[in-house]
Every structure is written in C-alpha cells, then in structure tokens.
Amino acid sequence: MVSLKSVVNHRTLKMIVDGLHLVDAALIAAAGYGTFVLRHGAQPPSAAQTTLLITAPIVTVQALHLLGFYKRLRAFDPVHCLRIAVAGTGIAVFILFTLGYVAKVTQEYSRLWAVAWAVAAPVLLVAARMVIGAWLRRKDKAGWLRRRVILIGAEPLLSALAQRLSAQQSEKIDIAASVRIEEEADIAAGLTLLDDACAVRMPDDVVLAVPGARLDLVRAIVPRIGHYWANIDICPDHALIGLPFHDGRTLGGVPVLRLRARPFEGWQGVAKWIEDRLLSALLLLLAAPVMAVIAVAIRLDSPGPVLFRQRRYGFANQEFIVYKFRTMIDRAEDEGVPQARRGDPRVTRVGRVLRRSSLDELPQLFNVLNGSMSLVGPRPHAVAHGSRFAPMVEDYLARHRIKPGMTGWAQVNGYRGEVAGAEDMGKRVEYDLAYIENWSIWLDASILLRTVVVSFRDDRAY
C-alpha cells in the first residue's frame, strides 16, 4: 500500500481527512437507516429509534477519532482502517447499549437491526476509504495534488535549495519555477517572470532563497509579492547544513521562516465560498424589488444607463469589472475621473440618496455570485487609484491576497467614501490586513450587521 504521505501534499491531505469525519458520519447514518428499512420495511422509526439514528454516527465517529482512524499517514491503509473501524464500532455499540439500558429503552431496538447495523457500518467505512484512496492516487499521477513551489533568490543558495527539494522523498514537491535575482536591478525582470509563473501554476509556496548577506534583496522583493495567494517563506542559508531541527516549519524537510500565510486555507476557504454564494443569492432575491424600483428611478432622473461599470483591482491584483447603480451624470465616473466629493455637482438627485445609503452597491451581489468578489473583504479600488497608492503605501498589495468585498472591516470602522491621501489609505490597508489575519464567520457576520447600521448613519459617503 502506498503511503499517502507520498501521494498528496500535507495541506490537501489534512483537508480531505478532516472532511472524512462528515463523510463517515453520513455513511454510518445511511447504514443505520438502510438496515432499519430491511428489518422493519416501510414502518417509520419511533422517537427512540430516531434518536439512535442521530446519536450513533456522532458517538461512533468520536470513538474512531480517538482510536486513530483519522491519522493522516494511515488514513487509507486497508488493514489499519478495517481494524479500527471494527473496534470503533464495537466501542460505540457498547456505549450506546449502556446508555439505552440505563434509560430503559433497549426494548425499542431490534437486536437483528443492531447487529446488521454494526456489521454494515465498518464495511461501508472501509469501502469508502479504498475508493477515496484510489481516486487520490489517480489524481497524483496526473500531477494535480503535488505541492507546487516557486523559488526566487540568489546563488548559490537558490540552486542548493532546488537540489535539496528535488532529492528529498518526504513530500512530493513540484518546483514550478526558479527565478534568479542577483542585484536590485534584476528585480523588475525577475518579478515579471514570477508573475507569469504564478498565474499559470498557482503555487502553494513562494520561497525566497537569499543568503544572509543579501537581506537587501529580501526587503526589496517581499513588498512586491504580497498579493500572491501563496505562503511566502524565507529559506535561511543555515537551513541547508543537513542537521536536524527540533522545532519550526519545514518544506520538504528544509527549515523555512513563514513571512505570510496563505489566507482561507482548507475548510476556511470552503466556508467562505458557501457564505458568499448562499447569502448573495438570498440577498438578491430579497433585494430584487428594491433594485427594480431603483433602476426605474435612475432612468427617470437622468439620461444614461442604469448600471455603472468600472475596472478595479481584485484578487491577486487582477483587474475585473465591478457593477454599481449609476449615481452621477453619464460618463462622469469614467476611468481617471476624480472621486466624488462633498457637494459634487456630478451626483444626481437619486444618486445622492443611493450613495448616502450605499444602495448603489447592490449590483455587486452579481459580482459575488460570479466569484469576482466576496460579501466581506477589502474594498476594491479603481485601477487609477490602485496604481497611485501601491508605491506609496506599505503592504498595499497584500490586501489583494483575498477577493475584494462589498463591505469590509475598514468601512465599518469609519473609513468610507473619499480617500484623503496616502495616510488615509494606509489606515484602510491596516484594517484590511487585520481582517485577513483574523477572519472568521463570526467576524463576517458582525461586519455585515454593522454595515446595515453604518450605511444609514455615516455622513462620509456622498
């Protein structure tokens, strides 16, 4: 049996194994209900039997977890899985029988049903593991599940690191590109190559291999690669001496220092995707009548289209088209035109109401549905503004590591509307980066609720 440590990268395997908890609970419940139907036919389960169908999967998965059923390196070993599945099911049966005896409800359960369920559950669990393991091995042969790494740095450390990673056997690492930069004059050309490689290969890690004497290159490179959706690591030159390190993060057995972690890893990314798709679809349904009224009001108020489209910087510093209700006279919001100011004569009568209440942002729900934006995240800036502030504000590009949002942490903390200058933009970036580092579903919920309040009280939107 091939060890899954050599089949998939650490992060992918962890996410898959974490998800197996839910898969196994569903399989155990399916085995229970299937054997119930075989024993009792179309008869609906009683309250006690329904309670067992719900609690048994939970208790069994917990027992399996404690016995090591979800340890990554052996999660798909058939012998290990069969032994643990039988033992875990037996423990769960004992616990549930004891609880039923104490509660005096064991007479509600057919012994034939219990035995059939206890046999069917581990068979289903092991069969599912074998199917998933075979699928993973096929994906690995296609190269989909390897850890993709891009190296950037100076010699001789760059070549030494590439050789070390290629020779190691602990992880399957695909060195997608190796970019050599010896002097600051090489940085512009090197970063162009890096951008092209990242766009094509979408690396898991970007590793800076720069000797300690050339830290000037690190300081010059890091601010320019902050927008990559990848882990940004430094490989110190002493990491290749070949001695074991007791603590710390490693890449293919090589110690590295993590500068920036990839946001929304694993199940966080899944939760964020579900949040965006479900809530945006629901909000569109609820807001459809209001949006229809706004569209009619705009057409009656001034000539021109209902929607305003503008190029803005989004995820990975890529341009996309953002949608808004038009709030100014036609063509007044084109590229390169200054932001709206207090009392701006370009703003229409309907537009003034829409901007004050942020209702002009409602069409961005379509951006969320098509995947170019999130409900919550750093606000997208127009291309002209992004190009202006990127060289002026430290870590400005790092806000592009995630999708832009309809609202954000900066906006509910007072930074809405017109940008006064580099200092003002710097404060917004600080809030954006704090959001990225501290994201949770509850933080998103808090921001969405505060946005509703702020939209009708804040006088900085005009």
C-alpha positions as CSV (number, residue, x, y, z in Angstrom):
1,M,0.0,0.0,0.0
2,V,1.4,3.4,-1.0
3,S,1.8,5.8,1.9
4,L,-0.5,8.8,1.4
5,K,2.3,10.9,2.7
6,S,4.0,10.4,-0.7
7,V,0.8,10.9,-2.6
8,V,-0.6,14.3,-1.7
9,N,0.7,17.4,-0.1
10,H,0.2,18.0,3.6
11,R,-2.4,20.6,3.3
12,T,-4.6,18.7,0.8
13,L,-4.4,15.6,2.8
14,K,-5.3,17.3,6.0
15,M,-8.4,18.9,4.4
16,I,-9.5,15.6,2.9
17,V,-9.0,13.7,6.2
18,D,-10.9,16.4,8.1
19,G,-13.8,16.1,5.7
20,L,-13.8,12.3,6.3
21,H,-15.4,12.9,9.7
22,L,-18.5,14.2,8.0
23,V,-18.4,11.5,5.3
24,D,-18.1,8.8,7.8
25,A,-21.0,10.2,9.9
26,A,-23.2,10.2,6.9
27,L,-22.2,6.6,5.9
28,I,-22.9,5.4,9.4
29,A,-26.3,7.0,9.4
30,A,-27.0,5.6,5.9
31,A,-26.0,2.1,7.2
32,G,-28.3,2.5,10.1
33,Y,-31.3,3.6,8.1
34,G,-30.7,1.1,5.4
35,T,-30.6,-1.8,7.8
36,F,-33.7,-0.4,9.6
37,V,-35.7,-0.5,6.4
38,L,-34.5,-4.0,5.7
39,R,-35.7,-5.1,9.1
40,H,-38.8,-3.1,9.5
41,G,-39.9,-2.2,6.0
42,A,-41.8,1.0,5.5
43,Q,-42.6,1.4,9.2
44,P,-41.4,4.8,10.3
45,P,-38.8,4.8,13.2
46,S,-40.1,5.6,16.7
47,A,-38.8,8.6,18.7
48,A,-36.2,6.4,20.4
49,Q,-35.1,4.8,17.2
50,T,-34.7,8.3,15.5
51,T,-32.6,9.5,18.4
52,L,-30.3,6.5,17.9
53,L,-30.0,7.2,14.2
54,I,-28.8,10.7,15.1
55,T,-26.6,9.9,18.1
56,A,-24.9,6.7,16.8
57,P,-23.0,8.4,14.0
58,I,-21.7,11.1,16.4
59,V,-20.6,8.6,19.1
60,T,-19.0,6.2,16.5
61,V,-17.0,9.0,14.8
62,Q,-15.7,10.2,18.2
63,A,-14.6,6.6,19.0
64,L,-13.0,6.2,15.6
65,H,-11.2,9.5,16.1
66,L,-9.8,8.5,19.5
67,L,-8.5,5.2,18.0
68,G,-6.6,7.0,15.3
69,F,-8.9,6.4,12.3
70,Y,-8.2,9.9,11.0
71,K,-4.4,9.9,11.4
72,R,-3.3,11.2,8.0
73,L,-0.4,8.9,7.3
74,R,-2.5,5.8,7.7
75,A,-6.0,7.1,6.9
76,F,-6.2,4.9,3.7
77,D,-4.3,1.8,4.8
78,P,-6.9,-1.0,4.4
79,V,-5.7,-3.2,7.2
80,H,-5.5,-0.3,9.6
81,C,-8.9,1.0,8.6
82,L,-10.6,-2.3,8.9
83,R,-9.1,-3.0,12.4
84,I,-10.0,0.5,13.7
85,A,-13.5,0.5,12.1
86,V,-14.4,-2.8,13.8
87,A,-13.0,-1.7,17.1
88,G,-14.6,1.8,17.0
89,T,-18.0,0.4,16.0
90,G,-17.8,-2.1,18.9
91,I,-17.0,0.6,21.4
92,A,-19.8,2.8,20.1
93,V,-22.3,-0.2,20.4
94,F,-21.2,-0.8,24.0
95,I,-21.6,2.9,24.9
96,L,-25.0,3.2,23.2
97,F,-26.2,-0.1,24.7
98,T,-25.2,1.0,28.2
99,L,-26.9,4.4,27.8
100,G,-30.1,2.6,26.5
101,Y,-30.0,0.2,29.4
102,V,-29.8,3.0,31.9
103,A,-32.6,4.9,30.2
104,K,-34.6,1.7,29.9
105,V,-35.3,2.0,26.2
106,T,-33.4,-1.1,24.9
107,Q,-36.7,-2.8,24.2
108,E,-37.3,-0.2,21.4
109,Y,-34.4,-1.6,19.4
110,S,-34.4,-4.8,17.4
111,R,-31.3,-7.0,18.1
112,L,-31.2,-8.0,14.4
113,W,-31.2,-4.4,13.4
114,A,-28.4,-3.6,15.8
115,V,-26.2,-6.5,14.6
116,A,-26.9,-5.7,10.9
117,W,-26.0,-2.0,11.5
118,A,-22.8,-2.9,13.4
119,V,-21.7,-5.1,10.5
120,A,-22.7,-2.8,7.7
121,A,-21.1,0.4,9.1
122,P,-17.5,-0.7,9.1
123,V,-17.9,-2.4,5.7
124,L,-19.1,0.9,4.3
125,L,-16.4,2.9,6.0
126,V,-13.5,0.8,4.7
127,A,-15.0,0.6,1.2
128,A,-15.3,4.4,1.1
129,R,-11.7,4.8,2.2
130,M,-10.4,2.5,-0.5
131,V,-12.4,4.4,-3.2
132,I,-11.1,7.7,-2.0
133,G,-7.6,6.4,-1.7
134,A,-7.7,5.1,-5.3
135,W,-9.0,8.4,-6.5
136,L,-6.2,10.3,-4.8
137,R,-3.6,8.1,-6.4
138,R,-5.0,8.7,-9.8
139,K,-5.0,12.4,-9.2
140,D,-1.4,12.3,-8.0
141,K,-0.3,10.6,-11.3
142,A,-1.9,13.5,-13.1
143,G,0.2,15.8,-11.0
144,W,-2.8,17.7,-9.5
145,L,-2.1,17.1,-5.9
146,R,1.6,17.9,-5.6
147,R,2.8,20.8,-3.6
148,R,3.8,23.5,-6.1
149,V,6.7,25.6,-5.1
150,I,8.3,28.6,-6.8
151,L,11.8,29.6,-5.8
152,I,13.2,33.1,-6.1
153,G,16.6,34.3,-4.9
154,A,20.3,34.5,-5.4
155,E,23.1,32.0,-5.9
156,P,24.5,29.8,-4.5
157,L,21.5,29.3,-2.1
158,L,18.9,29.1,-4.9
159,S,20.5,26.1,-6.7
160,A,21.3,24.4,-3.4
161,L,17.7,24.7,-2.2
162,A,16.3,23.4,-5.6
163,Q,18.6,20.4,-5.5
164,R,17.7,19.6,-1.9
165,L,13.9,19.8,-2.6
166,S,14.2,17.7,-5.7
167,A,16.2,15.0,-3.9
168,Q,14.0,14.7,-0.8
169,Q,11.4,11.9,-0.5
170,S,9.3,13.1,2.4
171,E,6.9,15.2,0.3
172,K,6.1,15.3,-3.4
173,I,7.2,18.8,-4.4
174,D,6.9,20.3,-7.9
175,I,9.3,23.1,-8.4
176,A,7.2,25.1,-10.8
177,A,9.8,27.8,-11.5
178,S,13.1,29.1,-10.2
179,V,13.8,32.8,-10.6
180,R,17.3,34.2,-10.2
181,I,17.8,37.7,-8.9
182,E,21.4,38.8,-8.0
183,E,21.1,42.6,-7.9
184,E,18.3,45.1,-7.3
185,A,18.4,45.9,-11.0
186,D,17.2,42.3,-11.7
187,I,14.1,42.6,-9.5
188,A,11.7,44.1,-12.1
189,A,12.5,41.5,-14.8
190,G,12.5,38.7,-12.1
191,L,9.1,39.7,-10.7
192,T,7.7,39.7,-14.3
193,L,8.8,36.1,-14.6
194,L,7.4,35.3,-11.2
195,D,4.0,36.9,-12.0
196,D,3.8,34.8,-15.2
197,A,4.7,31.6,-13.3
198,C,2.2,32.3,-10.5
199,A,-0.6,33.0,-13.0
200,V,0.0,29.7,-14.8
201,R,1.0,27.3,-11.9
202,M,-0.8,28.8,-8.9
203,P,1.9,27.8,-6.4
204,D,1.3,26.7,-2.8
205,D,4.5,28.3,-1.7
206,V,6.9,31.1,-2.9
207,V,10.2,30.6,-1.2
208,L,12.9,33.3,-1.0
209,A,16.3,31.8,-1.1
210,V,18.6,34.7,-0.3
211,P,21.9,34.4,1.6
212,G,22.0,36.3,4.9
213,A,24.4,38.9,3.5
214,R,21.9,39.9,0.8
215,L,18.9,40.9,3.0
216,D,18.6,44.0,0.9
217,L,17.1,41.8,-1.8
218,V,14.6,40.4,0.7
219,R,13.5,43.9,1.7
220,A,13.1,44.8,-2.0
221,I,11.3,41.7,-3.1
222,V,8.8,41.0,-0.3
223,P,6.6,44.1,-0.7
224,R,6.3,43.4,-4.4
225,I,4.9,39.9,-4.0
226,G,2.4,40.5,-1.2
227,H,-0.6,39.9,-3.5
228,Y,0.2,36.3,-4.2
229,W,-2.3,33.7,-2.8
230,A,0.5,31.6,-1.5
231,N,2.6,31.0,1.6
232,I,5.6,33.4,1.5
233,D,8.6,31.7,3.1
234,I,12.3,32.5,3.5
235,C,14.9,29.8,3.5
236,P,17.8,31.0,5.6
237,D,21.2,29.9,4.4
238,H,22.0,27.9,7.5
239,A,18.9,25.7,6.8
240,L,20.8,23.5,4.3
241,I,23.6,22.4,6.7
242,G,22.0,19.0,6.9
243,L,21.5,18.8,10.7
244,P,18.1,18.0,12.2
245,F,16.0,20.9,13.6
246,H,13.8,20.1,16.6
247,D,11.2,22.9,16.2
248,G,9.9,25.0,13.4
249,R,8.2,24.9,10.0
250,T,9.7,22.8,7.2
251,L,9.3,22.4,3.4
252,G,10.4,19.1,2.2
253,G,12.5,18.7,5.3
254,V,14.1,22.1,4.9
255,P,13.5,24.6,7.7
256,V,11.8,27.8,6.5
257,L,10.6,31.0,8.1
258,R,7.0,31.9,7.3
259,L,6.5,35.6,6.4
260,R,2.9,35.4,5.2
261,A,0.5,32.5,5.4
262,R,-2.0,31.8,2.6
263,P,-5.4,33.0,3.7
264,F,-8.5,30.9,3.7
265,E,-6.7,27.6,3.8
266,G,-8.7,24.3,3.7
267,W,-12.1,24.4,5.2
268,Q,-11.9,28.1,5.9
269,G,-12.0,28.6,2.1
270,V,-14.9,26.2,1.8
271,A,-16.9,28.1,4.5
272,K,-16.2,31.5,2.9
273,W,-17.3,30.2,-0.6
274,I,-20.6,28.8,0.9
275,E,-21.2,32.0,2.8
276,D,-20.7,34.1,-0.3
277,R,-22.8,32.0,-2.7
278,L,-25.7,31.3,-0.3
279,L,-26.0,34.8,1.2
280,S,-25.6,36.6,-2.1
281,A,-28.3,34.5,-3.8
282,L,-30.6,35.1,-0.8
283,L,-29.9,38.8,-0.7
284,L,-30.5,39.1,-4.5
285,L,-33.9,37.6,-4.1
286,L,-34.8,39.9,-1.2
287,A,-33.4,43.0,-2.9
288,A,-34.8,42.4,-6.3
289,P,-38.0,44.5,-5.8
290,V,-35.9,47.4,-4.4
291,M,-33.4,47.1,-7.2
292,A,-36.2,47.3,-9.8
293,V,-37.5,50.5,-8.2
294,I,-34.0,52.0,-8.1
295,A,-33.5,51.2,-11.8
296,V,-36.7,52.9,-12.8
297,A,-35.8,56.0,-10.6
298,I,-32.4,56.3,-12.3
299,R,-33.9,56.2,-15.8
300,L,-36.5,58.8,-14.9
301,D,-34.0,61.1,-13.1
302,S,-31.3,61.5,-15.7
303,P,-30.3,60.2,-19.2
304,G,-27.8,57.3,-19.3
305,P,-27.5,53.6,-18.4
306,V,-28.8,52.2,-15.1
307,L,-25.6,50.4,-14.3
308,F,-22.1,51.8,-14.0
309,R,-19.2,49.5,-14.9
310,Q,-15.6,50.2,-13.8
311,R,-12.3,48.3,-13.9
312,R,-10.9,47.7,-10.4
313,Y,-8.1,45.7,-8.9
314,G,-9.3,42.4,-7.2
315,F,-7.9,39.1,-6.2
316,A,-4.2,38.5,-6.9
317,N,-4.0,42.1,-8.2
318,Q,-6.0,41.1,-11.3
319,E,-8.4,43.5,-12.9
320,F,-12.2,42.8,-13.0
321,I,-15.4,44.7,-13.8
322,V,-17.4,45.9,-10.9
323,Y,-21.1,46.8,-11.1
324,K,-22.9,49.7,-9.4
325,F,-26.0,51.7,-9.9
326,R,-25.1,54.9,-11.8
327,T,-25.2,57.8,-9.3
328,M,-23.6,60.6,-11.5
329,I,-24.5,62.2,-14.8
330,D,-23.5,59.9,-17.7
331,R,-19.7,59.5,-18.3
332,A,-18.8,61.4,-15.1
333,E,-17.4,58.2,-13.4
334,D,-15.2,57.0,-16.3
335,E,-11.6,55.9,-15.7
336,G,-9.3,58.5,-14.4
337,V,-12.1,60.9,-13.3
338,P,-11.6,62.2,-9.6
339,Q,-13.6,60.6,-6.8
340,A,-16.9,62.2,-5.7
341,R,-16.5,65.0,-3.2
342,R,-19.0,66.5,-0.8
343,G,-21.5,68.6,-2.8
344,D,-20.2,67.2,-6.1
345,P,-22.4,68.6,-8.9
346,R,-21.9,65.5,-10.9
347,V,-24.0,63.4,-8.5
348,T,-27.7,63.2,-9.5
349,R,-30.6,63.6,-7.1
350,V,-31.3,59.8,-7.0
351,G,-27.6,59.2,-6.9
352,R,-27.2,61.3,-3.7
353,V,-29.7,59.1,-1.9
354,L,-28.1,55.9,-3.2
355,R,-24.6,56.9,-2.3
356,R,-25.6,58.0,1.2
357,S,-27.4,54.7,1.9
358,S,-24.9,52.5,-0.1
359,L,-27.8,51.1,-2.1
360,D,-25.7,51.9,-5.2
361,E,-23.6,48.9,-4.3
362,L,-26.4,46.3,-4.6
363,P,-25.5,45.2,-8.1
364,Q,-22.2,44.0,-6.7
365,L,-24.2,41.0,-5.5
366,F,-23.8,39.8,-9.1
367,N,-20.0,40.1,-8.7
368,V,-20.2,37.9,-5.6
369,L,-22.3,35.3,-7.4
370,N,-19.8,35.2,-10.3
371,G,-16.9,34.8,-8.0
372,S,-15.0,38.1,-8.6
373,M,-16.0,39.5,-5.2
374,S,-17.0,38.4,-1.7
375,L,-19.6,39.9,0.6
376,V,-16.9,40.9,3.0
377,G,-13.3,41.8,2.2
378,P,-11.1,44.7,1.3
379,R,-13.0,47.2,-0.8
380,P,-11.8,47.1,-4.5
381,H,-10.1,50.3,-5.7
382,A,-10.3,51.7,-9.2
383,V,-7.3,50.9,-11.3
384,A,-6.2,54.5,-11.3
385,H,-6.3,54.7,-7.5
386,G,-4.6,51.3,-7.1
387,S,-1.7,52.3,-9.4
388,R,-1.3,55.6,-7.5
389,F,-1.3,54.2,-3.9
390,A,0.6,50.9,-4.4
391,P,4.1,52.6,-4.4
392,M,3.1,54.9,-1.6
393,V,1.5,52.6,1.0
394,E,3.5,49.8,2.6
395,D,1.9,46.4,2.1
396,Y,-0.8,47.8,-0.1
397,L,-0.6,44.8,-2.5
398,A,-1.1,42.4,0.5
399,R,-4.8,43.3,0.6
400,H,-5.2,41.6,-2.8
401,R,-4.4,38.1,-1.3
402,I,-8.2,37.6,-1.0
403,K,-11.2,38.7,-3.0
404,P,-12.4,42.2,-2.6
405,G,-15.7,42.7,-0.7
406,M,-18.9,44.7,-0.9
407,T,-18.1,45.9,2.6
408,G,-15.1,45.5,4.9
409,W,-13.6,45.9,8.3
410,A,-12.2,49.3,7.3
411,Q,-15.6,50.6,6.2
412,V,-17.4,49.7,9.4
413,N,-14.6,51.4,11.3
414,G,-15.1,54.8,9.7
415,Y,-13.1,54.6,6.5
416,R,-15.7,55.0,3.8
417,G,-16.0,57.3,0.9
418,E,-13.3,59.6,-0.4
419,V,-9.7,58.7,0.2
420,A,-8.0,61.8,1.7
421,G,-4.4,60.7,0.8
422,A,-1.7,58.2,1.5
423,E,-2.1,58.3,5.2
424,D,-5.8,57.7,5.0
425,M,-5.2,54.8,2.6
426,G,-2.6,53.4,4.9
427,K,-5.1,53.2,7.7
428,R,-7.6,51.4,5.4
429,V,-4.9,48.9,4.5
430,E,-4.1,48.2,8.2
431,Y,-7.8,47.3,8.8
432,D,-7.9,45.2,5.6
433,L,-4.8,43.2,6.7
434,A,-6.2,42.8,10.2
435,Y,-9.3,41.3,8.7
436,I,-7.3,38.9,6.6
437,E,-5.3,37.7,9.6
438,N,-8.2,37.4,12.0
439,W,-11.0,36.2,9.7
440,S,-13.9,34.1,11.0
441,I,-17.5,33.5,10.1
442,W,-18.5,35.5,13.2
443,L,-16.3,38.4,12.1
444,D,-18.1,38.5,8.7
445,A,-21.5,38.3,10.4
446,S,-20.5,41.2,12.7
447,I,-19.3,43.3,9.7
448,L,-22.5,42.7,7.7
449,L,-24.7,43.7,10.6
450,R,-22.6,46.8,11.3
451,T,-22.7,47.7,7.6
452,V,-26.5,48.0,7.8
453,V,-26.3,50.4,10.7
454,V,-23.3,52.4,9.3
455,S,-24.9,52.8,5.9
456,F,-27.7,55.0,7.3
457,R,-25.7,56.9,9.9
458,D,-22.4,57.7,8.4
459,D,-22.1,61.1,6.7
460,R,-18.8,60.3,5.0
461,A,-20.5,58.6,2.0
462,Y,-21.5,61.3,-0.5
